Amino acid sequence: MKKSLQTFGLSLFVVLAFLTIGIGFLFGIDNPVPWIMIAILIALPYINKQLLARRFVAWNDNLSTGIESIDDDHKKLLTLINNLQTAVYYPTGEAFERQAINELVEYTKYHFEREEKMMEGAGYDDFDAHKREHEKMVAKVGEFLEAYEEDREATIDDMLQFLKEWLVSHIAGSDQKYAPFLIANGAK
């Protein structure tokens, strides 16, 4: 519903802009109003592109742990979140949205298991606390998934925002803490 209102609002704006341009030129070619509206219409695709870019998460070197296998997992998780964002933002259908959610959930579980085995195997002191962070995140996603079954539209945006913020924050915070220890113990 929210996306439909946004699309409707944008369409209405474009129609009104063209009307304003037409009426503005009736008052003379030197009238500034139609020229301003033309500039706005020309800038709309760029503005839209910038707004869309904010919806997606991107890898940057500040997120690197220095452990290739973990970094590859993190990049894949970001890609899966972006796939879900695409499924939500563009009208791809419920089946694609559910597939994107399932892939993200399954890969997250796989990644957490792998990361936890590496930490436990190396004897990482803060392993239990890190594992609890994972468990809290999985529980929160479970809550989102239950709410999603009740009301897709109302839940999906909040779930996506949580996933993006949590993952980036977790990688940049907690995962950076264990990285030097695992690297010193031979992790690659």
NUVOBA-467211 format. One line per 8 residues: number of its first residue (from 1); their letters; for each residue x, y, z of N, C-alpha, C, O. Coordinates in steps of 0.001 Angstrom, whole numbers. Each point is the difference from the previous one (the first is absolute). Example, Ala and Ser with C-alpha at 12.3 -4.5 7.8 and 13.67 -1.06 7.14 Angstrom:
<sites>
1> as> 13190,-5690,7800,-890,1190,0,900,1200,0,1036,-19,665  -1386,1069,-1385,820,1190,60,-770,1090,730,509,1108,169
</sites>
This chain:
<sites>
1> mkkslqtf> 822,-1188,0,-822,1188,0,865,1251,0,-263,947,-741  1298,-951,1577,889,1146,112,672,301,-1343,81,1154,-419  408,-2230,-260,650,181,-1299,-986,527,-1030,364,822,-840  -1613,-1287,895,-1025,456,-930,-266,1486,194,-168,736,-972  129,-297,2218,-204,1425,273,1177,830,-498,-191,1091,-538  1400,-1600,714,1179,714,-490,-38,122,-1520,279,1066,-549  -623,-2148,-121,-88,7,-1461,-1096,954,-461,192,765,-945  -1332,-813,1610,-1101,891,-334,417,1458,196,-267,842,-857
9> glslfvvl> 913,-546,1971,454,1364,281,984,500,-1043,-93,1143,-446  1025,-1983,57,975,384,-1016,-687,234,-1342,310,964,-699  -1232,-1836,344,-739,152,-1264,-804,1284,2,-21,725,-994  -639,-440,2102,-784,1226,119,898,1225,-130,-361,974,-661  1524,-1025,1289,943,1115,-96,426,241,-1447,41,1143,-457  274,-2211,-257,436,134,-1395,-1110,615,-853,262,889,-809  -1491,-1355,986,-1127,559,-761,-177,1477,321,-161,822,-903  192,-486,2186,-143,1408,389,1167,849,-508,-183,1164,-356
17> afltigig> 1374,-1747,323,1158,736,-516,-195,335,-1471,278,1121,-426  -759,-2098,-359,-243,264,-1421,-1103,1042,-188,96,850,-886  -1127,-909,1700,-1060,1015,-73,556,1382,341,-311,987,-666  1129,-932,1704,612,1266,407,891,544,-1112,4,1204,-257  735,-2063,-392,867,419,-1100,-851,571,-1141,284,1078,-522  -1332,-1821,146,-870,468,-1092,-658,1322,306,-5,913,-826  -556,-815,2028,-670,1258,383,1027,1115,156,-256,1143,-381  1411,-1470,937,1048,1010,187,458,613,-1299,229,1208,-67
25> flfgidnp> -89,-2025,-981,431,524,-1292,-1079,849,-666,311,789,-893  -1561,-929,1300,-1067,861,-505,232,1451,413,-455,926,-672  1157,-741,1768,300,1340,494,1317,548,-562,458,1069,402  125,-1795,-1308,1214,471,-656,1174,-932,210,96,-700,1008  783,709,-1978,1173,-879,19,992,406,1087,818,-811,435  -894,2067,-1,936,481,1021,-517,-220,1426,643,420,962  -1797,-1073,-821,-539,-325,1316,902,-1060,650,237,-1044,-609  275,1282,1830,947,-944,613,-645,-1299,504,688,-1014,116
33> vpwimiai> -1984,1023,184,-654,-1171,595,134,-1248,-872,417,-1042,505  -758,1109,-1812,141,-1233,-792,1445,-475,-103,248,-1204,-61  693,2118,42,1410,-393,-97,457,-704,1281,787,-946,-41  -1292,1423,1164,320,-654,1281,-584,-1412,19,654,-948,433  -1898,824,-912,-637,-1320,-30,730,-945,-956,122,-1191,286  355,1699,-1399,769,-828,-935,1285,-488,673,379,-1163,-140  282,2057,866,1233,-384,708,-292,-1088,1031,770,-950,148  -1888,1097,564,-371,-1003,1000,-278,-1345,-674,444,-1042,482
41> lialpyin> -1171,1065,-1583,-298,-1247,-715,1271,-668,-527,118,-1225,16  823,2034,-477,1277,-554,-480,788,-618,1162,684,-1010,-172  -788,1628,1354,747,-475,1161,-666,-1210,674,654,-705,768  -1928,458,-1040,-722,-1081,677,666,-1372,-114,124,-685,1015  306,255,-2193,650,-1324,-55,1253,-82,875,245,-1027,632  546,2098,-592,1203,11,833,-381,-68,1482,589,-764,766  -1574,1567,-374,-457,5,1393,-535,-1379,374,303,-516,1075  -1094,-74,-1957,-549,-1332,259,1120,-1033,155,-59,-862,876
49> kqllarrf> 1068,956,-1726,1125,-934,78,721,130,1345,384,-1003,601  -204,2224,-138,672,222,1283,-832,-549,1162,540,-592,935  -1852,794,-1005,-875,-514,1057,-13,-1521,16,-8,-615,1066  7,10,-2250,26,-1461,-73,1310,-564,527,13,-1035,667  1082,1709,-964,1314,-490,437,66,-110,1522,703,-862,529  -1423,1720,171,5,-45,1464,-692,-1244,538,255,-414,1131  -1114,-173,-1922,-728,-1182,449,895,-1241,38,-300,-959,711  1376,974,-1458,857,-1171,-129,1251,174,842,459,1119,230
57> vawndnls> 87,-2237,227,1234,30,783,1161,-395,-907,-141,-832,-896  1272,1440,1150,1169,-268,-840,1188,-378,879,173,504,1109  624,-1397,-1642,1232,-411,678,1008,1129,-87,113,667,-1029  609,-460,2098,1155,899,-60,1106,-618,846,-254,-863,840  1464,1307,-1069,1161,-611,653,-15,138,1526,675,-765,688  -1422,1714,-158,-103,131,1461,-697,-1209,619,138,-252,1197  -885,-494,-2008,-697,-1184,506,873,-1251,-42,-372,-1028,567  1501,1097,-1216,857,-1170,-154,576,-449,1346,499,801,791
65> tgiesidd> -591,-2107,-567,602,-575,1205,1440,-440,-271,773,-235,929  -426,127,-2204,1307,-513,-366,13,-1514,-130,1033,-593,-312  -2172,-25,549,-138,-1451,-144,-854,-216,-1245,-1197,287,3  1809,-786,-1049,-650,-60,-1308,-1340,-751,27,-986,465,-572  957,-1607,1228,-1240,-793,11,-1134,750,704,-1146,-53,-445  1457,742,1525,-1012,775,731,-422,1205,-831,-1190,296,-104  2152,399,-485,-338,1154,-837,-868,-418,-1186,-934,712,-368  1238,-1857,-227,-825,-497,-1109,-1426,-285,467,-964,309,-700
73> dhkklltl> 838,-900,1891,-1332,-234,563,-742,1319,203,-1174,126,-346  1876,849,912,-633,1293,254,-439,666,-1308,-1082,582,-73  1915,-671,-938,-383,574,-1306,-1242,-701,-549,-895,640,-552  854,-1947,708,-1168,-759,-476,-1246,406,788,-1075,142,-583  1202,45,1880,-1137,426,810,-504,1374,-441,-1208,222,-82  2125,690,-198,-409,1321,-501,-721,-134,-1336,-999,678,-239  1500,-1545,-629,-652,-234,-1296,-1404,-561,201,-937,404,-689  791,-1328,1624,-1312,-593,254,-974,1022,586,-1190,-21,-314
81> innlqtav> 1690,905,1157,-854,1083,525,-416,910,-1152,-1157,414,-83  2099,-104,-804,-337,843,-1150,-982,-697,-937,-853,657,-596  962,-1973,459,-971,-745,-806,-1394,123,609,-985,193,-712  917,-304,2020,-1282,157,671,-517,1427,-178,-1190,208,-233  2082,766,342,-405,1400,-213,-568,173,-1403,-1000,694,-183  1627,-1316,-803,-487,71,-1374,-1378,-641,-116,-895,544,-646  735,-1693,1271,-1285,-706,-54,-1111,827,633,-1149,-47,-441  1496,796,1465,-996,805,693,-312,1280,-775,-1162,376,-153
89> yyptgeaf> 2196,278,-325,-186,1312,-630,-640,-98,-1381,-837,826,-366  1227,-1817,-378,-555,-168,-1345,-1081,-1079,57,107,-944,783  -1129,1077,-1597,-1107,-973,75,378,-1354,-603,-392,-317,-1123  1143,-466,1863,466,-1299,-491,-929,-1140,404,115,-1114,-513  -1021,1390,1419,-933,-1029,439,400,-604,1328,1163,39,401  -2153,-596,268,201,-567,1327,949,-1198,-23,780,-190,933  -841,-616,-1989,847,-1195,-69,1490,376,10,796,-626,699  -430,1642,-1472,1401,421,-44,411,594,1343,1115,-227,470
97> erqainel> -2013,984,140,278,592,1305,251,-1100,1035,959,66,769  -1827,-1072,-760,163,-1103,958,1287,-790,-270,686,-424,931  -372,235,-2203,1239,-702,-355,1208,787,501,942,-578,541  -973,1891,-721,1111,842,457,143,-72,1521,1114,-57,521  -2231,58,178,31,-107,1476,587,-1351,409,877,-67,862  -1364,-1001,-1481,477,-1344,357,1497,-155,-263,717,-563,827  -245,1054,-1962,1439,-87,-304,815,771,1031,1043,-474,450  -1509,1643,-81,702,820,980,30,-681,1366,1043,-36,653
105> veytkyhf> -2166,-495,-225,-65,-680,1300,923,-1223,13,765,-193,945  -838,-620,-1983,825,-1218,-56,1492,329,-40,795,-638,690  -413,1633,-1496,1415,327,-91,499,632,1302,1150,-202,390  -2009,958,273,380,590,1287,298,-1093,1011,993,74,724  -1851,-1091,-671,228,-1121,916,1319,-706,-333,783,-321,894  -551,86,-2175,1240,-643,-437,1209,837,436,969,-528,546  -1041,1833,-795,1125,877,344,245,10,1505,1145,-100,442  -2208,218,346,164,24,1452,648,-1291,491,889,39,850
113> ereekmme> -1322,-1168,-1371,588,-1278,405,1488,-41,-339,821,-414,819  -482,847,-2028,1400,-25,-418,843,939,856,1085,-367,452  -1580,1561,-234,733,978,799,180,-503,1435,1076,127,584  -2137,-696,-33,73,-503,1375,970,-1177,125,716,-100,997  -681,-783,-1985,960,-1113,22,1429,526,-25,870,-515,702  -632,1540,-1511,1347,572,-75,398,605,1343,1121,-203,467  -2033,945,152,307,634,1286,206,-1047,1098,949,74,780  -1851,-1038,-741,90,-1041,1019,1268,-838,-183,683,-329,970
121> gagyddfd> -379,-9,-2221,1189,-793,-294,1296,711,367,983,-639,376  -987,1958,-488,1199,774,330,52,354,1484,1002,532,477  -2079,-825,254,-17,316,1429,-220,1481,277,572,545,943  -1382,98,-1742,-269,1429,172,-700,248,1333,-1038,-601,280  1604,1484,541,-498,247,1362,-1442,509,45,-754,-352,908  373,1169,-1871,-1322,638,22,-1017,-769,-857,-995,561,-459  1264,-1847,256,-851,-818,-863,-1463,-20,452,-905,181,-815  675,-399,2108,-1373,-116,500,-794,1282,-237,-1160,-59,-409
129> ahkrehek> 1762,1200,657,-688,1280,-206,-313,209,-1479,-1076,482,-354  2024,-848,-501,-205,162,-1439,-1129,-921,-479,-845,401,-800  846,-1612,1291,-1046,-954,-379,-1368,503,455,-990,-167,-713  927,788,1906,-1271,554,487,-501,1120,-921,-1205,140,-211  2133,656,-334,-404,1036,-970,-673,-650,-1207,-1039,462,-470  1643,-1531,-18,-586,-725,-1131,-1387,-524,365,-946,133,-776  833,-726,1952,-1280,-577,425,-1084,1064,131,-1149,-228,-376  1524,1406,917,-961,1102,119,-471,448,-1381,-1186,257,-207
137> mvakvgef> 2118,-168,-725,-347,431,-1353,-938,-1006,-657,-990,388,-621  1295,-1672,753,-842,-1048,-588,-1401,43,622,-997,-165,-703  925,386,2012,-1304,94,678,-786,1209,-514,-1204,-93,-239  1885,1217,72,-673,1216,-493,-507,-217,-1422,-1116,404,-325  1909,-1025,-512,-436,-292,-1368,-1191,-957,38,-924,131,-803  937,-1083,1722,-1143,-898,171,-1272,770,324,-1072,-314,-516  1197,1328,1376,-1158,847,321,-486,739,-1249,-1201,90,-256  2146,429,-507,-372,695,-1235,-711,-953,-961,-984,371,-640
145> leayeedr> 1491,-1596,546,-607,-957,-923,-1426,-361,420,-874,-174,-850  641,64,2153,-1367,-245,477,-906,1174,-352,-1121,-196,-471  1600,1403,696,-782,1194,-320,-214,112,-1515,-1045,461,-460  2041,-887,-290,-85,23,-1469,-1144,-872,-488,-703,360,-944  519,-1496,1581,-1086,-895,-384,-1364,641,257,-974,-296,-691  916,1166,1680,-1252,684,327,-254,1191,-937,-1124,210,-456  2178,565,174,-168,1217,-809,1318,330,-702,866,671,562  -731,-1153,-1801,1233,193,-770,375,1476,-117,1123,391,319
153> eatiddml> -2067,415,-776,269,1413,-271,512,747,1227,941,788,-92  -1559,-1037,1224,351,745,1212,1333,-448,596,622,751,750  -182,-1954,-1072,1170,-577,663,1286,92,-812,1072,220,563  -1166,-385,-1864,1202,-213,-816,993,1161,60,1207,-231,65  -1692,1468,-87,926,1133,45,759,55,1324,1200,274,30  -1920,-539,1067,668,-8,1314,1020,-1129,94,1089,175,546  -1460,-1343,-1087,919,-1131,17,1257,318,-808,1112,-279,447  -1284,852,-1616,1155,356,-825,898,1014,699,1223,-138,-3
161> qflkewlv> -1828,1140,591,790,1021,701,792,-635,1137,1180,300,181  -1822,-1173,582,682,-694,1087,1184,-811,-536,1107,81,532  -1351,-864,-1592,1055,-857,-552,1195,824,-468,1145,-352,284  -1401,1437,-992,1093,840,-509,797,598,1151,1228,-76,28  -1941,669,916,689,655,1117,734,-1016,868,1147,229,385  -1799,-1351,-75,622,-983,872,1258,-573,-637,1047,-73,642  -1147,-330,-1895,1148,-650,-633,1200,936,-91,1111,-376,371  -1329,1580,-857,1121,943,-128,578,311,1376,1219,32,167
169> shiagsdq> -2078,197,809,465,295,1357,760,-1187,595,1028,181,653  -1531,-1383,-878,637,-1209,538,1371,-234,-646,975,-309,686  -916,458,-1991,1278,-199,-694,1011,1047,441,1154,-318,287  -1596,1572,-235,908,1095,348,368,0,1489,995,609,393  -1786,-1284,425,261,-10,1433,530,-1333,494,1210,-206,97  -2127,-696,212,349,-1285,621,956,-834,-840,943,-588,530  -1180,533,-1828,857,-839,-848,1427,548,-87,952,-763,-167  -810,2064,279,1344,588,-34,788,-367,1261,1230,-35,-14
177> kyapflia> -1949,-233,1090,668,-349,1262,654,-1373,-64,1097,-183,527  -1755,-793,-1168,576,-1348,-22,1023,-180,-1112,833,-904,69  -883,1747,-1087,843,-194,-1181,1494,-109,324,632,-955,-452  -40,1874,1202,1438,-129,279,351,-1311,710,1034,-609,-276  -1902,186,1189,236,-1244,729,-26,-1197,-952,880,-860,54  -1888,808,-922,-98,-1135,-929,1148,21,-1018,535,-1052,-348  -161,2223,-120,1111,106,-948,1289,-495,661,784,-723,-614  -579,1115,1856,1195,-439,745,0,-1515,198,1050,-614,186
185> ngak> -2243,24,-231,-123,-1462,167,-189,-724,-1317,-470,-1137,-29  839,1800,-1071,56,-666,-1291,-1236,77,-892,-40,-653,-1043  -951,1423,1422,-1214,103,-839,319,748,-1279,759,969,-10  -1369,-1454,-1081,198,651,-1296,-1304,238,-674,-34,541,-1105
</sites>
